[in-house]
Amino acid sequence: MMNDLVFLAAHQLAKAIRDRQVSSKEVIEAYLSQIAQHNPALNAIVTLDAENAIALSKAADKALAQGENWGVLHGVPITIKDTLETKGLRTTSSYEPLANYIPEQDATVVARLRAAGAIILGKTNTPQLADNFQTNSPLFGRTNNPWNHECTPGGSTGGGASAIAAGLSPLELGSDIGGSIRVPSHFCGIFCLKPTEHRVSTFGHIPELPGTPKTIWHLQTVGPLARSVEDLQLCLSLIEGPDPRQPEVLPIPIQGNPVTTLQSCRYAWTEGFDIPATTETKAALEKLASSLVELGCYVEQHNQPPNFESNAVGDTYLNIYAFELGLSQPDLTQTQQQQRYVTALAERDILIANMERFFSDWDVWLCPVVPVPAFTHRQPGEPIQVDGHEFSYLIAIGAYTTIFNLTGNPAVVLPFTQSQEGLPIGVQVVGRRGSDMKLLEIAQKLTQVTGCFQRPPGY
């Protein structure tokens, strides 16, 4: 029974606690038991706040008994990527100078979930300063994939994705500057949302380092990982919207007409961009497209938006990324770096306009998430094999994700099928900028075809 409890979705847990079917204390204890059983082998949660979580769960139960409701996540446990500041709870971003850093304030998104009644169980593992597609921390070591411990859960929200898949947490807050929410969700077989750029505040995210000026103005987002689309919808509704400390965060757009049926939407799809996906991955996208056609949906294959060239997209992304994160470019003077950055921003505006024109004809674009399922742990930079052919590590893993950081489009990952080795294969569902809630409605309808979360064997 407890094992079933830890695999309920966050919104189901919230309702069960509200309806007094289960206490918050019972839920927290069930999760702590699951963590004790499985986290030693996974190393997903690196800072556990068990004592405080139990105390808060008792307070949550007492409040409910007195007719007091803290919010829609009253008494529900959550985890937070160790890049997001948590007041009074160690936040390191896996960076040795921050090994004992205890913030005096919450990141905006953390504060908003606490204000909705959520209880933080702990912090999840990430590579140093969230800068890798695998999760191997210099402070805490390597995180493993629940589907196969010899495989990576991805990065940089690898600890969070591993925790959600293994029933160590029902809801995780992660971050994504090039695929760091979506790659781990695909590798671990869970749901996630990378919101539209500037839809959700990134205040309190490391990097930037605490106390330093803001330099990351583009590409980066904060969003949820979960075991259902409903949880993504709930979490986004709580964390989105303006933040006085980040004036670039946009007002929430007025929601259009609700999505009534799968057939009311228009679907573009691709089996991949310049780097090919595995045969199994391509077959999964083809199967999804043909299933939608059989259901009477309007579906067309589009491998690129008009006037898009993947190599140029990659160069533009890297020039913005390198400048805003202050990466060393010894072959360029400071003036040359600034000129390259300004040029890249202008190129980005053109790419955004082209993508927006593309989405004027389509409600969503169905794409692979990564060319491959989860691969075995390896040194960063080692080539990635796709059906026997080798491709560059960074380019191959981020081939289908970085494009949407550059253009700022929202993207949902849905678990869909499995490889012959039994590893998850997800699908990336991309929408127009600002269409996050409509995109999630469509994603929810698509689960009629793609299916629900599946537990990894042994959990």
C-alpha positions as a printed NumPy array, in Angstrom:
array([[  0.   ,   0.   ,   0.   ],
       [  2.806,   2.422,   0.888],
       [  4.525,   1.533,  -2.393],
       [  1.35 ,   2.504,  -4.24 ],
       [  1.119,   5.728,  -2.238],
       [  4.511,   6.961,  -3.435],
       [  3.491,   6.464,  -7.07 ],
       [  0.365,   8.592,  -6.854],
       [  0.55 ,  11.852,  -8.791],
       [  1.02 ,  15.03 ,  -6.766],
       [ -2.522,  16.26 ,  -7.476],
       [ -3.904,  12.882,  -6.337],
       [ -1.889,  13.086,  -3.118],
       [ -3.136,  16.622,  -2.544],
       [ -6.762,  15.514,  -2.882],
       [ -6.257,  12.462,  -0.659],
       [ -4.715,  14.66 ,   2.065],
       [ -7.454,  17.304,   1.722],
       [-10.174,  14.64 ,   1.894],
       [ -8.497,  13.15 ,   4.998],
       [ -8.099,   9.773,   3.252],
       [ -4.43 ,   9.842,   4.221],
       [ -2.433,  12.178,   6.424],
       [  0.451,  14.305,   5.239],
       [  2.601,  12.558,   7.863],
       [  1.756,   9.157,   6.38 ],
       [  2.659,  10.418,   2.903],
       [  5.966,  11.913,   4.05 ],
       [  6.852,   8.73 ,   5.946],
       [  6.039,   6.596,   2.895],
       [  8.374,   8.696,   0.773],
       [ 11.112,   8.626,   3.398],
       [ 10.823,   4.838,   3.46 ],
       [ 11.092,   4.665,  -0.343],
       [ 14.095,   7.007,  -0.232],
       [ 15.785,   4.887,   2.441],
       [ 15.253,   1.773,   0.325],
       [ 16.275,   3.053,  -3.095],
       [ 18.257,   6.284,  -2.854],
       [ 21.527,   4.613,  -1.755],
       [ 21.704,   2.865,  -5.143],
       [ 20.387,   5.811,  -7.171],
       [ 22.011,   8.788,  -5.416],
       [ 19.186,  11.004,  -6.658],
       [ 18.54 ,  13.032,  -3.483],
       [ 21.741,  14.545,  -2.081],
       [ 20.389,  16.678,   0.773],
       [ 17.489,  15.129,   2.701],
       [ 15.47 ,  17.313,   5.069],
       [ 13.642,  14.453,   6.799],
       [ 13.247,  15.913,  10.295],
       [ 11.848,  19.208,   9.051],
       [  9.579,  17.453,   6.541],
       [  8.047,  15.288,   9.284],
       [  7.533,  18.31 ,  11.533],
       [  5.839,  20.236,   8.718],
       [  3.641,  17.256,   7.859],
       [  2.394,  17.115,  11.453],
       [  1.68 ,  20.85 ,  11.296],
       [ -0.134,  20.347,   7.971],
       [ -2.348,  17.641,   9.472],
       [ -3.09 ,  19.769,  12.544],
       [ -3.985,  22.73 ,  10.331],
       [ -6.424,  20.633,   8.273],
       [ -8.021,  19.299,  11.441],
       [ -8.638,  22.919,  12.469],
       [-10.174,  23.783,   9.085],
       [ -7.09 ,  25.578,   7.767],
       [ -5.871,  24.922,   4.197],
       [ -2.39 ,  26.069,   3.182],
       [ -3.067,  25.78 ,  -0.54 ],
       [ -3.527,  23.317,  -3.412],
       [ -0.38 ,  21.356,  -2.423],
       [ -1.189,  21.295,   1.308],
       [  1.071,  18.705,   2.907],
       [  2.401,  17.309,  -0.398],
       [  6.126,  16.476,  -0.541],
       [  8.296,  17.821,  -3.376],
       [ 11.973,  17.88 ,  -4.295],
       [ 14.043,  20.734,  -5.671],
       [ 17.037,  20.615,  -8.008],
       [ 20.15 ,  21.616,  -6.084],
       [ 20.604,  24.643,  -8.359],
       [ 17.57 ,  26.452,  -6.888],
       [ 18.015,  28.312,  -3.608],
       [ 16.077,  26.96 ,  -0.634],
       [ 15.971,  29.087,   2.502],
       [ 17.707,  27.339,   5.379],
       [ 18.516,  24.243,   3.295],
       [ 21.891,  23.604,   1.684],
       [ 22.092,  24.615,  -1.978],
       [ 25.364,  23.803,  -3.759],
       [ 24.785,  23.544,  -7.53 ],
       [ 27.443,  20.809,  -7.118],
       [ 30.067,  23.563,  -6.984],
       [ 32.782,  23.068,  -4.385],
       [ 32.967,  26.738,  -3.238],
       [ 29.234,  26.41 ,  -2.385],
       [ 29.545,  23.06 ,  -0.6  ],
       [ 28.176,  24.535,   2.662],
       [ 26.068,  27.375,   1.245],
       [ 22.754,  27.816,   3.068],
       [ 20.623,  30.51 ,   1.392],
       [ 18.77 ,  33.141,   3.37 ],
       [ 15.934,  33.239,   0.854],
       [ 14.052,  30.928,  -1.508],
       [ 14.217,  31.06 ,  -5.261],
       [ 10.955,  32.618,  -6.473],
       [  9.583,  29.302,  -7.745],
       [ 10.441,  27.548,  -4.475],
       [  8.693,  30.255,  -2.455],
       [  5.584,  29.904,  -4.629],
       [  5.347,  26.151,  -4.102],
       [  5.88 ,  26.55 ,  -0.359],
       [  3.119,  29.167,  -0.352],
       [  0.84 ,  26.565,  -1.964],
       [  1.446,  24.212,   0.984],
       [  4.186,  21.974,  -0.438],
       [  6.761,  20.386,   1.865],
       [ 10.345,  20.107,   0.617],
       [ 11.766,  16.621,   1.128],
       [ 15.222,  17.488,  -0.132],
       [ 17.507,  18.599,  -2.937],
       [ 18.376,  16.499,  -5.995],
       [ 21.71 ,  15.887,  -7.652],
       [ 23.083,  17.882, -10.585],
       [ 26.432,  18.136, -12.365],
       [ 28.686,  21.054, -11.455],
       [ 26.796,  24.299, -12.114],
       [ 24.221,  22.298, -14.105],
       [ 26.652,  22.024, -16.996],
       [ 26.376,  18.492, -18.408],
       [ 23.936,  16.085, -20.009],
       [ 24.882,  13.499, -17.35 ],
       [ 24.693,  13.849, -13.564],
       [ 28.032,  13.238, -11.896],
       [ 28.67 ,  15.703,  -9.092],
       [ 32.135,  16.559,  -7.748],
       [ 30.458,  16.888,  -4.335],
       [ 28.01 ,  13.989,  -4.291],
       [ 29.033,  11.534,  -6.993],
       [ 27.048,   9.921,  -9.77 ],
       [ 23.291,   9.497, -10.095],
       [ 21.978,   6.307, -11.708],
       [ 18.968,   5.655, -13.908],
       [ 16.21 ,   3.614, -12.195],
       [ 15.623,   1.654, -15.409],
       [ 19.247,   0.495, -15.491],
       [ 21.823,   1.584, -12.952],
       [ 24.572,   1.23 , -15.558],
       [ 22.911,   4.043, -17.54 ],
       [ 22.808,   7.78 , -16.933],
       [ 19.54 ,   9.46 , -15.962],
       [ 20.708,  12.41 , -18.058],
       [ 21.495,  15.913, -16.908],
       [ 21.448,  18.358, -15.59 ],
       [ 18.187,  17.614, -13.709],
       [ 19.267,  13.974, -13.515],
       [ 18.754,  13.581,  -9.786],
       [ 15.236,  14.962, -10.056],
       [ 14.232,  12.747, -12.973],
       [ 15.648,   9.665, -11.266],
       [ 13.744,  10.548,  -8.068],
       [ 10.417,  11.033,  -9.854],
       [ 10.742,   7.785, -11.818],
       [ 11.695,   5.757,  -8.727],
       [  8.913,   7.065,  -6.483],
       [ 11.228,   9.136,  -4.27 ],
       [  9.244,  12.311,  -5.031],
       [  5.986,  13.15 ,  -6.813],
       [  7.042,  16.577,  -8.114],
       [ 10.405,  18.168,  -8.923],
       [ 11.457,  21.676,  -9.876],
       [ 14.269,  21.637, -12.436],
       [ 15.94 ,  23.959, -14.899],
       [ 16.714,  23.783, -18.608],
       [ 19.187,  25.82 , -20.661],
       [ 19.763,  23.254, -23.407],
       [ 17.646,  20.219, -22.54 ],
       [ 18.354,  19.795, -18.822],
       [ 14.711,  19.094, -17.924],
       [ 13.765,  17.251, -21.117],
       [ 16.769,  14.937, -21.609],
       [ 16.507,  13.385, -18.103],
       [ 12.723,  13.055, -18.42 ],
       [ 13.153,  11.171, -21.706],
       [ 15.903,   8.947, -20.261],
       [ 13.87 ,   8.161, -17.108],
       [ 10.394,   7.781, -18.644],
       [  8.596,  10.686, -16.966],
       [  6.677,  13.858, -17.878],
       [  8.076,  17.393, -17.906],
       [  7.567,  20.938, -19.145],
       [ 10.147,  23.426, -20.347],
       [  8.06 ,  26.616, -20.242],
       [  8.191,  29.498, -22.677],
       [ 11.236,  31.667, -22.059],
       [ 10.44 ,  34.333, -19.425],
       [  7.161,  32.642, -18.445],
       [  8.642,  31.571, -15.094],
       [ 11.111,  33.46 , -12.92 ],
       [ 14.645,  32.093, -12.667],
       [ 15.483,  34.283,  -9.659],
       [ 17.504,  32.246,  -7.165],
       [ 18.897,  29.821,  -9.733],
       [ 22.63 ,  29.004,  -9.675],
       [ 24.337,  29.905, -11.96 ],
       [ 24.525,  32.881, -11.653],
       [ 26.532,  32.55 ,  -8.425],
       [ 24.927,  34.067,  -5.299],
       [ 25.588,  37.773,  -4.978],
       [ 26.811,  38.239,  -8.552],
       [ 25.083,  40.279, -11.283],
       [ 22.622,  38.649, -13.644],
       [ 24.26 ,  37.636, -16.924],
       [ 21.964,  34.859, -18.201],
       [ 19.16 ,  36.652, -20.018],
       [ 18.196,  34.045, -22.622],
       [ 17.863,  30.282, -23.158],
       [ 17.298,  29.307, -19.486],
       [ 13.971,  28.25 , -17.979],
       [ 12.682,  26.647, -14.78 ],
       [  9.956,  24.014, -14.949],
       [  8.389,  20.895, -13.413],
       [  9.078,  17.168, -13.737],
       [  6.308,  14.789, -12.691],
       [  4.43 ,  11.562, -13.389],
       [  1.387,  13.149, -15.071],
       [  0.451,  16.064, -17.288],
       [ -2.055,  17.222, -14.645],
       [  0.845,  17.789, -12.243],
       [  2.67 ,  19.849, -14.867],
       [ -0.45 ,  21.971, -15.315],
       [ -0.869,  22.428, -11.574],
       [  2.769,  23.298, -10.992],
       [  2.942,  25.784, -13.87 ],
       [ -0.169,  27.551, -12.59 ],
       [  1.634,  28.074,  -9.262],
       [  5.1  ,  29.129, -10.445],
       [  4.38 ,  31.21 , -13.562],
       [  3.904,  34.951, -13.781],
       [  5.656,  38.252, -13.064],
       [  8.375,  38.586, -10.442],
       [  9.344,  42.089,  -9.243],
       [ 12.966,  40.898,  -9.037],
       [ 12.946,  39.88 , -12.715],
       [ 11.052,  42.468, -14.773],
       [ 11.634,  40.466, -17.962],
       [  9.195,  37.78 , -16.738],
       [  6.056,  38.14 , -18.821],
       [  2.438,  38.531, -17.707],
       [  0.435,  35.337, -18.065],
       [ -1.313,  35.327, -21.473],
       [ -5.098,  35.15 , -21.601],
       [ -6.091,  31.536, -22.148],
       [ -7.853,  30.831, -25.447],
       [-10.584,  28.3  , -26.11 ],
       [-10.057,  24.959, -24.366],
       [ -8.795,  22.015, -26.395],
       [-11.811,  19.744, -26.745],
       [-10.514,  16.776, -28.747],
       [ -7.353,  15.438, -30.354],
       [ -9.053,  15.924, -33.712],
       [ -9.476,  19.675, -33.156],
       [ -5.689,  20.201, -33.42 ],
       [ -3.213,  20.226, -36.29 ],
       [ -0.012,  18.185, -35.846],
       [  3.353,  18.554, -37.525],
       [  5.937,  15.863, -36.786],
       [  9.54 ,  14.974, -37.514],
       [ 11.698,  11.915, -36.986],
       [ 14.693,  14.176, -36.289],
       [ 16.762,  17.089, -37.518],
       [ 20.284,  16.962, -38.991],
       [ 21.533,  14.181, -36.706],
       [ 19.487,  11.006, -37.269],
       [ 17.662,   9.311, -34.434],
       [ 17.879,   5.579, -33.774],
       [ 15.663,   3.347, -35.859],
       [ 13.559,   2.632, -32.755],
       [ 13.147,   6.344, -32.026],
       [ 12.104,   7.119, -35.594],
       [  9.662,   4.204, -35.508],
       [  8.118,   5.603, -32.322],
       [  7.454,   8.992, -33.941],
       [  6.065,   7.329, -37.07 ],
       [  3.807,   5.174, -34.906],
       [  2.513,   8.222, -33.032],
       [  1.846,  10.118, -36.263],
       [  0.036,   7.167, -37.86 ],
       [ -2.025,   6.61 , -34.691],
       [ -3.19 ,  10.227, -34.845],
       [ -4.072,   9.854, -38.529],
       [ -6.106,   6.731, -37.699],
       [ -7.98 ,   8.773, -35.079],
       [ -8.929,  11.326, -37.74 ],
       [ -6.358,  14.019, -36.908],
       [ -4.671,  16.288, -39.459],
       [ -0.98 ,  15.305, -39.453],
       [  1.948,  16.245, -41.724],
       [  5.668,  15.49 , -41.577],
       [  7.907,  18.58 , -41.363],
       [ 11.586,  17.98 , -40.644],
       [ 12.452,  21.69 , -40.379],
       [ 10.524,  24.95 , -40.206],
       [ 11.043,  27.057, -43.35 ],
       [ 14.29 ,  29.047, -43.433],
       [ 15.815,  27.013, -40.613],
       [ 19.282,  25.534, -40.905],
       [ 20.408,  23.409, -37.985],
       [ 24.12 ,  24.224, -38.11 ],
       [ 23.366,  27.951, -38.059],
       [ 20.946,  27.38 , -35.186],
       [ 23.673,  25.571, -33.249],
       [ 26.222,  28.329, -33.817],
       [ 23.769,  31.027, -32.754],
       [ 22.863,  29.104, -29.597],
       [ 26.507,  28.509, -28.645],
       [ 27.494,  32.144, -29.179],
       [ 24.735,  33.335, -26.819],
       [ 25.414,  30.564, -24.298],
       [ 29.174,  31.184, -24.206],
       [ 28.858,  34.939, -23.77 ],
       [ 26.132,  34.93 , -21.111],
       [ 27.804,  32.218, -19.03 ],
       [ 31.174,  33.944, -19.334],
       [ 32.925,  30.976, -20.942],
       [ 36.503,  31.609, -21.975],
       [ 37.026,  32.282, -25.682],
       [ 40.793,  32.893, -25.821],
       [ 40.849,  33.191, -29.619],
       [ 38.61 ,  36.289, -29.448],
       [ 39.085,  39.748, -27.976],
       [ 36.404,  41.116, -25.659],
       [ 35.151,  43.383, -28.445],
       [ 34.946,  40.449, -30.876],
       [ 33.003,  38.407, -28.299],
       [ 30.548,  41.269, -27.806],
       [ 30.088,  41.678, -31.567],
       [ 29.513,  37.962, -31.997],
       [ 26.96 ,  38.05 , -29.167],
       [ 25.046,  40.997, -30.626],
       [ 25.011,  39.295, -34.032],
       [ 23.749,  36.069, -32.454],
       [ 20.876,  37.907, -30.734],
       [ 19.854,  39.417, -34.077],
       [ 20.007,  35.964, -35.695],
       [ 17.926,  34.618, -32.838],
       [ 15.179,  37.167, -33.488],
       [ 14.958,  36.006, -37.105],
       [ 14.798,  32.355, -36.033],
       [ 12.036,  33.149, -33.533],
       [ 10.033,  34.92 , -36.236],
       [ 10.468,  31.949, -38.585],
       [  9.377,  29.525, -35.878],
       [  6.338,  31.643, -35.03 ],
       [  5.308,  31.651, -38.687],
       [  5.664,  27.873, -38.713],
       [  3.397,  27.556, -35.678],
       [  0.752,  29.75 , -37.284],
       [ -0.163,  26.595, -39.241],
       [  0.279,  24.01 , -36.47 ],
       [ -0.878,  23.564, -32.897],
       [  2.066,  21.348, -31.964],
       [  5.21 ,  19.903, -33.457],
       [  5.984,  16.318, -32.402],
       [  9.741,  15.669, -32.246],
       [ 12.141,  13.183, -30.69 ],
       [ 13.726,  14.357, -27.436],
       [ 17.203,  12.854, -27.928],
       [ 18.431,  10.731, -30.867],
       [ 18.986,   7.803, -28.46 ],
       [ 17.559,   6.328, -25.236],
       [ 19.661,   6.524, -22.067],
       [ 23.262,   5.436, -22.605],
       [ 25.798,   3.939, -20.216],
       [ 27.753,   6.261, -17.91 ],
       [ 30.776,   7.749, -19.686],
       [ 33.205,  10.621, -19.648],
       [ 31.686,  13.868, -20.928],
       [ 32.749,  14.373, -24.515],
       [ 32.885,  10.682, -25.432],
       [ 31.059,  10.127, -28.739],
       [ 27.428,   9.038, -28.801],
       [ 26.549,   6.081, -30.998],
       [ 23.369,   6.165, -33.051],
       [ 22.747,   2.801, -34.708],
       [ 26.49 ,   2.167, -34.978],
       [ 27.468,   5.662, -36.153],
       [ 29.4  ,   8.025, -33.871],
       [ 28.387,  11.625, -33.26 ],
       [ 29.787,  14.434, -31.1  ],
       [ 28.68 ,  14.188, -27.462],
       [ 27.158,  17.648, -26.933],
       [ 25.714,  18.061, -30.408],
       [ 24.148,  14.599, -30.47 ],
       [ 22.5  ,  14.754, -27.047],
       [ 21.21 ,  18.311, -27.472],
       [ 20.384,  18.037, -31.172],
       [ 16.622,  18.215, -30.666],
       [ 16.426,  20.293, -27.481],
       [ 18.726,  23.333, -27.72 ],
       [ 16.787,  24.646, -30.727],
       [ 13.784,  25.324, -28.473],
       [ 15.902,  27.043, -25.816],
       [ 17.133,  29.343, -28.565],
       [ 13.646,  30.151, -29.871],
       [ 12.035,  30.11 , -26.42 ],
       [  9.195,  27.747, -27.344],
       [  7.509,  25.668, -24.637],
       [  8.053,  21.909, -24.852],
       [  6.491,  18.966, -23.026],
       [  8.018,  15.487, -22.847],
       [  5.653,  12.523, -22.733],
       [  6.893,   8.984, -22.046],
       [  5.783,   6.839, -24.972],
       [  7.477,   3.487, -25.5  ],
       [ 10.621,   1.483, -24.727],
       [ 13.683,   0.348, -26.622],
       [ 14.533,  -3.321, -27.135],
       [ 16.787,  -2.968, -24.068],
       [ 13.787,  -1.828, -22.013],
       [ 14.812,   1.835, -21.783],
       [ 12.235,   4.635, -22.08 ],
       [ 11.67 ,   6.571, -25.301],
       [  9.767,   9.831, -25.005],
       [  8.285,  12.324, -27.435],
       [  8.779,  16.094, -27.347],
       [  5.592,  18.094, -27.908],
       [  6.437,  21.685, -28.859],
       [  4.07 ,  24.652, -29.069],
       [  3.971,  28.31 , -29.959],
       [  5.625,  30.771, -27.562],
       [  3.221,  31.627, -24.755],
       [  0.911,  28.695, -25.508],
       [  2.044,  26.699, -22.454],
       [ -1.388,  25.931, -21.012],
       [ -2.87 ,  25.059, -24.412],
       [  0.179,  22.898, -25.078],
       [ -0.394,  21.053, -21.808],
       [ -4.071,  20.53 , -22.695],
       [ -3.021,  18.986, -26.003],
       [ -0.353,  16.907, -24.233],
       [ -3.014,  15.603, -21.858],
       [ -5.166,  14.546, -24.836],
       [ -2.127,  12.903, -26.448],
       [ -1.709,  10.604, -23.441],
       [ -4.733,   8.738, -24.856],
       [ -2.205,   7.515, -27.442],
       [  1.149,   7.742, -25.651],
       [ -0.047,   6.287, -22.351],
       [  0.568,   6.884, -18.655],
       [  3.702,   6.726, -16.515],
       [  5.183,   3.229, -16.149],
       [  7.174,   2.252, -13.064],
       [ 10.713,   1.019, -13.653],
       [ 11.075,  -2.681, -12.787],
       [ 11.806,  -3.262,  -9.128],
       [ 10.168,  -0.124,  -7.783]])
